[in-house]
């Protein structure tokens, strides 16, 4: 699932170009970001649409994955 994020954010959560990097953030922070994008609580240009494509369980799994890859 995380492959879908890598195109913009980089394979290890290190961003390419202007995308925000999220490696080094812990799983709880990432979960909150993604849930807020899904609910609309956090303003976004693209991440709201992306987050809505996943269930909360999937977002939690993705958050845990990127948190585990921090370098
Ligand atoms: C089309 C490019 C694109 C894709 C694909 C994408 N993102 Fe993003 N992401 C962005 C942009 C741009 C932002 C900045 C907020 C905005 O404008 O939507 C962002 C912001 C974020 C943030 C907040 C980072 C911060 O420090 O503010 C997180 C977390 C995040 N994305 C996670 C993900 C995850 C997880 C996926 C895969 C499910 C993903 N993104 C897929 C472009 C993308």
Backbone and ligand atoms as CSV (ligand in chain L), in Angstrom:
chain,resi,resn,atom,element,x,y,z
A,1,UNK,N,N,0.831,-1.209,0.000
A,1,UNK,CA,C,0.000,0.000,0.000
A,1,UNK,C,C,0.861,1.252,0.000
A,2,UNK,N,N,1.999,1.168,0.699
A,2,UNK,CA,C,2.848,2.350,0.818
A,2,UNK,C,C,3.455,2.753,-0.519
A,3,UNK,N,N,3.456,1.847,-1.481
A,3,UNK,CA,C,3.967,2.201,-2.802
A,3,UNK,C,C,3.221,3.399,-3.386
A,4,UNK,N,N,1.961,3.497,-3.081
A,4,UNK,CA,C,1.152,4.592,-3.615
A,4,UNK,C,C,1.616,5.941,-3.077
A,5,UNK,N,N,2.285,5.942,-1.953
A,5,UNK,CA,C,2.743,7.183,-1.336
A,5,UNK,C,C,4.140,7.553,-1.819
A,6,UNK,N,N,4.894,6.539,-2.236
A,6,UNK,CA,C,6.307,6.741,-2.524
A,6,UNK,C,C,6.535,7.653,-3.721
A,7,UNK,N,N,5.615,7.632,-4.672
A,7,UNK,CA,C,5.777,8.459,-5.851
A,7,UNK,C,C,5.922,9.930,-5.507
A,8,UNK,N,N,5.249,10.343,-4.476
A,8,UNK,CA,C,5.330,11.750,-4.073
A,8,UNK,C,C,6.245,11.959,-2.878
A,9,UNK,N,N,6.240,11.008,-1.960
A,9,UNK,CA,C,6.951,11.253,-0.696
A,9,UNK,C,C,8.285,10.535,-0.605
A,10,UNK,N,N,8.621,9.707,-1.579
A,10,UNK,CA,C,9.886,8.982,-1.525
A,10,UNK,C,C,9.723,7.633,-0.859
A,11,UNK,N,N,10.556,6.692,-1.231
A,11,UNK,CA,C,10.351,5.311,-0.803
A,11,UNK,C,C,10.524,5.107,0.693
A,12,UNK,N,N,11.372,5.869,1.329
A,12,UNK,CA,C,11.559,5.714,2.767
A,12,UNK,C,C,10.931,6.858,3.539
A,13,UNK,N,N,10.005,7.541,2.901
A,13,UNK,CA,C,9.409,8.684,3.561
A,13,UNK,C,C,10.295,9.912,3.436
A,14,UNK,N,N,11.349,9.816,2.635
A,14,UNK,CA,C,12.150,10.992,2.328
A,14,UNK,C,C,11.592,11.585,1.044
A,15,UNK,N,N,11.198,12.830,1.116
A,15,UNK,CA,C,10.442,13.365,-0.002
A,15,UNK,C,C,11.316,13.714,-1.190
A,16,UNK,N,N,10.666,13.724,-2.335
A,16,UNK,CA,C,11.286,14.140,-3.579
A,16,UNK,C,C,10.745,15.534,-3.885
A,17,UNK,N,N,11.579,16.439,-4.234
A,17,UNK,CA,C,11.102,17.764,-4.593
A,17,UNK,C,C,10.426,18.461,-3.431
A,18,UNK,N,N,9.278,19.039,-3.681
A,18,UNK,CA,C,8.639,19.872,-2.666
A,18,UNK,C,C,7.691,19.164,-1.726
A,19,UNK,N,N,7.561,17.870,-1.853
A,19,UNK,CA,C,6.611,17.174,-0.984
A,19,UNK,C,C,7.146,17.097,0.434
A,20,UNK,N,N,6.287,17.241,1.414
A,20,UNK,CA,C,6.773,17.129,2.793
A,20,UNK,C,C,7.266,15.720,3.087
A,21,UNK,N,N,8.372,15.636,3.786
A,21,UNK,CA,C,8.906,14.336,4.178
A,21,UNK,C,C,8.279,13.939,5.502
A,22,UNK,N,N,8.041,12.666,5.690
A,22,UNK,CA,C,7.486,12.280,6.980
A,22,UNK,C,C,8.275,11.203,7.686
A,23,UNK,N,N,9.473,10.897,7.184
A,23,UNK,CA,C,10.309,9.992,7.963
A,23,UNK,C,C,10.737,10.745,9.222
A,24,UNK,N,N,10.918,10.023,10.299
A,24,UNK,CA,C,11.313,10.672,11.539
A,24,UNK,C,C,10.125,11.081,12.385
A,25,UNK,N,N,8.942,11.078,11.808
A,25,UNK,CA,C,7.747,11.306,12.614
A,25,UNK,C,C,7.317,9.953,13.186
A,26,UNK,N,N,6.725,9.985,14.371
A,26,UNK,CA,C,6.324,8.699,14.928
A,26,UNK,C,C,4.939,8.283,14.417
A,27,UNK,N,N,4.593,7.053,14.680
A,27,UNK,CA,C,3.371,6.483,14.111
A,27,UNK,C,C,2.132,7.257,14.552
A,28,UNK,N,N,2.116,7.701,15.797
A,28,UNK,CA,C,0.928,8.418,16.267
A,28,UNK,C,C,0.733,9.732,15.535
A,29,UNK,N,N,1.842,10.438,15.263
A,29,UNK,CA,C,1.735,11.690,14.518
A,29,UNK,C,C,1.217,11.435,13.106
A,30,UNK,N,N,1.767,10.417,12.468
A,30,UNK,CA,C,1.356,10.118,11.097
A,30,UNK,C,C,-0.103,9.676,11.053
A,31,UNK,N,N,-0.507,8.879,12.038
A,31,UNK,CA,C,-1.913,8.456,12.091
A,31,UNK,C,C,-2.826,9.651,12.198
A,32,UNK,N,N,-2.431,10.601,13.043
A,32,UNK,CA,C,-3.269,11.773,13.236
A,32,UNK,C,C,-3.361,12.595,11.941
A,33,UNK,N,N,-2.213,12.808,11.290
A,33,UNK,CA,C,-2.217,13.528,10.015
A,33,UNK,C,C,-3.204,12.878,9.048
A,34,UNK,N,N,-3.090,11.575,8.895
A,34,UNK,CA,C,-3.870,10.881,7.870
A,34,UNK,C,C,-5.358,10.865,8.219
A,35,UNK,N,N,-5.658,10.700,9.506
A,35,UNK,CA,C,-7.072,10.729,9.918
A,35,UNK,C,C,-7.660,12.117,9.737
A,36,UNK,N,N,-6.851,13.135,10.021
A,36,UNK,CA,C,-7.350,14.502,9.851
A,36,UNK,C,C,-7.558,14.848,8.384
A,37,UNK,N,N,-6.672,14.333,7.529
A,37,UNK,CA,C,-6.883,14.552,6.096
A,37,UNK,C,C,-8.167,13.868,5.659
A,38,UNK,N,N,-8.385,12.676,6.153
A,38,UNK,CA,C,-9.575,11.910,5.760
A,38,UNK,C,C,-10.845,12.617,6.212
A,39,UNK,N,N,-10.820,13.141,7.427
A,39,UNK,CA,C,-12.021,13.782,7.971
A,39,UNK,C,C,-12.191,15.207,7.467
A,40,UNK,N,N,-11.115,15.770,6.912
A,40,UNK,CA,C,-11.195,17.150,6.443
A,40,UNK,C,C,-10.755,18.156,7.496
A,41,UNK,N,N,-10.323,17.667,8.677
A,41,UNK,CA,C,-9.899,18.564,9.753
A,41,UNK,C,C,-8.591,19.271,9.412
A,42,UNK,N,N,-7.781,18.645,8.574
A,42,UNK,CA,C,-6.518,19.255,8.166
A,42,UNK,C,C,-6.632,19.633,6.694
A,43,UNK,N,N,-6.302,20.869,6.383
A,43,UNK,CA,C,-6.418,21.339,5.003
A,43,UNK,C,C,-5.364,20.709,4.121
A,44,UNK,N,N,-5.759,20.368,2.909
A,44,UNK,CA,C,-4.831,19.730,1.998
A,44,UNK,C,C,-5.232,20.038,0.565
A,45,UNK,N,N,-4.246,19.928,-0.321
A,45,UNK,CA,C,-4.539,20.081,-1.735
A,45,UNK,C,C,-4.802,18.719,-2.373
A,46,UNK,N,N,-4.023,17.733,-1.961
A,46,UNK,CA,C,-4.184,16.406,-2.551
A,46,UNK,C,C,-4.379,15.317,-1.501
A,47,UNK,N,N,-3.803,15.500,-0.310
A,47,UNK,CA,C,-3.812,14.412,0.662
A,47,UNK,C,C,-5.207,14.080,1.170
A,48,UNK,N,N,-6.122,15.042,1.124
A,48,UNK,CA,C,-7.486,14.721,1.555
A,48,UNK,C,C,-8.093,13.663,0.643
A,49,UNK,N,N,-7.895,13.861,-0.668
A,49,UNK,CA,C,-8.466,12.886,-1.614
A,49,UNK,C,C,-7.795,11.528,-1.468
A,50,UNK,N,N,-6.485,11.549,-1.229
A,50,UNK,CA,C,-5.758,10.293,-1.090
A,50,UNK,C,C,-6.212,9.560,0.173
A,51,UNK,N,N,-6.294,10.285,1.283
A,51,UNK,CA,C,-6.654,9.648,2.557
A,51,UNK,C,C,-8.057,9.058,2.508
A,52,UNK,N,N,-8.943,9.695,1.768
A,52,UNK,CA,C,-10.319,9.182,1.680
A,52,UNK,C,C,-10.384,7.855,0.931
A,53,UNK,N,N,-9.335,7.555,0.175
A,53,UNK,CA,C,-9.303,6.296,-0.557
A,53,UNK,C,C,-8.929,5.096,0.300
A,54,UNK,N,N,-8.586,5.342,1.567
A,54,UNK,CA,C,-8.172,4.256,2.457
A,54,UNK,C,C,-9.086,4.204,3.672
A,55,UNK,N,N,-9.210,3.017,4.236
A,55,UNK,CA,C,-9.938,2.904,5.501
A,55,UNK,C,C,-9.029,3.377,6.630
A,56,UNK,N,N,-9.615,3.643,7.790
A,56,UNK,CA,C,-8.822,4.055,8.948
A,56,UNK,C,C,-7.794,2.977,9.296
A,57,UNK,N,N,-8.203,1.705,9.167
A,57,UNK,CA,C,-7.275,0.606,9.474
A,57,UNK,C,C,-6.088,0.623,8.519
A,58,UNK,N,N,-6.377,0.917,7.244
A,58,UNK,CA,C,-5.283,0.973,6.266
A,58,UNK,C,C,-4.370,2.154,6.549
A,59,UNK,N,N,-4.940,3.296,6.911
A,59,UNK,CA,C,-4.117,4.474,7.212
A,59,UNK,C,C,-3.213,4.188,8.406
A,60,UNK,N,N,-3.752,3.504,9.416
A,60,UNK,CA,C,-2.941,3.161,10.588
A,60,UNK,C,C,-1.783,2.251,10.200
A,61,UNK,N,N,-2.065,1.307,9.305
A,61,UNK,CA,C,-1.024,0.375,8.870
A,61,UNK,C,C,0.062,1.112,8.096
A,62,UNK,N,N,-0.343,2.049,7.252
A,62,UNK,CA,C,0.630,2.813,6.475
A,62,UNK,C,C,1.478,3.680,7.409
A,63,UNK,N,N,0.824,4.295,8.388
A,63,UNK,CA,C,1.543,5.143,9.351
A,63,UNK,C,C,2.595,4.326,10.099
A,64,UNK,N,N,2.195,3.120,10.516
A,64,UNK,CA,C,3.120,2.260,11.256
A,64,UNK,C,C,4.296,1.869,10.369
A,65,UNK,N,N,4.015,1.633,9.099
A,65,UNK,CA,C,5.068,1.250,8.161
A,65,UNK,C,C,6.100,2.358,8.009
A,66,UNK,N,N,5.629,3.576,7.747
A,66,UNK,CA,C,6.595,4.665,7.548
A,66,UNK,C,C,7.335,4.995,8.838
A,67,UNK,N,N,6.647,4.906,9.970
A,67,UNK,CA,C,7.319,5.190,11.243
A,67,UNK,C,C,8.440,4.190,11.488
A,68,UNK,N,N,8.231,2.956,11.037
A,68,UNK,CA,C,9.238,1.916,11.266
A,68,UNK,C,C,10.434,2.079,10.343
A,69,UNK,N,N,10.286,2.878,9.295
A,69,UNK,CA,C,11.367,3.044,8.328
A,69,UNK,C,C,12.176,4.296,8.561
A,70,UNK,N,N,11.929,5.003,9.639
A,70,UNK,CA,C,12.636,6.275,9.807
A,70,UNK,C,C,14.138,6.062,9.927
A,71,UNK,N,N,14.870,7.031,9.427
A,71,UNK,CA,C,16.315,6.904,9.404
A,71,UNK,C,C,16.940,8.171,9.954
L,1,LIG,C1,C,0.072,13.090,-5.524
L,1,LIG,C2,C,1.198,13.182,-4.590
L,1,LIG,C3,C,1.007,12.550,-3.209
L,1,LIG,C4,C,0.734,11.240,-2.912
L,1,LIG,C5,C,0.509,10.062,-3.868
L,1,LIG,C6,C,0.721,11.154,-1.454
L,1,LIG,N1,N,0.964,12.387,-0.909
L,1,LIG,FE1,FE,1.061,12.827,1.097
L,1,LIG,N2,N,1.273,14.809,0.691
L,1,LIG,C7,C,1.303,15.362,-0.589
L,1,LIG,C8,C,1.246,16.805,-0.488
L,1,LIG,C9,C,1.266,17.785,-1.647
L,1,LIG,C10,C,1.177,17.095,0.894
L,1,LIG,C11,C,1.029,18.481,1.547
L,1,LIG,C12,C,-0.427,18.677,1.964
L,1,LIG,C13,C,-1.333,18.918,0.775
L,1,LIG,O1,O,-1.196,19.947,0.125
L,1,LIG,O2,O,-2.198,18.056,0.480
L,1,LIG,C14,C,1.230,15.839,1.614
L,1,LIG,C15,C,1.241,15.693,3.005
L,1,LIG,C16,C,1.336,14.485,3.683
L,1,LIG,C17,C,1.527,14.331,5.117
L,1,LIG,C18,C,1.739,15.439,6.133
L,1,LIG,C19,C,3.233,15.713,6.226
L,1,LIG,C20,C,3.543,16.913,7.076
L,1,LIG,O3,O,4.574,16.888,7.748
L,1,LIG,O4,O,2.771,17.879,7.044
L,1,LIG,C21,C,1.512,13.004,5.382
L,1,LIG,C22,C,1.674,12.325,6.745
L,1,LIG,C23,C,1.326,12.319,4.124
L,1,LIG,N3,N,1.229,13.249,3.108
L,1,LIG,C24,C,1.250,10.945,3.977
L,1,LIG,C25,C,0.990,10.282,2.778
L,1,LIG,C26,C,0.723,8.869,2.683
L,1,LIG,C27,C,0.756,7.899,3.861
L,1,LIG,C28,C,0.472,8.587,1.362
L,1,LIG,C29,C,0.053,7.244,0.743
L,1,LIG,C30,C,-1.220,6.711,1.226
L,1,LIG,C31,C,0.615,9.838,0.641
L,1,LIG,N4,N,0.916,10.842,1.535
L,1,LIG,C32,C,0.487,9.973,-0.738
L,1,LIG,C33,C,1.376,14.649,-1.775
L,1,LIG,C34,C,1.129,13.285,-1.939
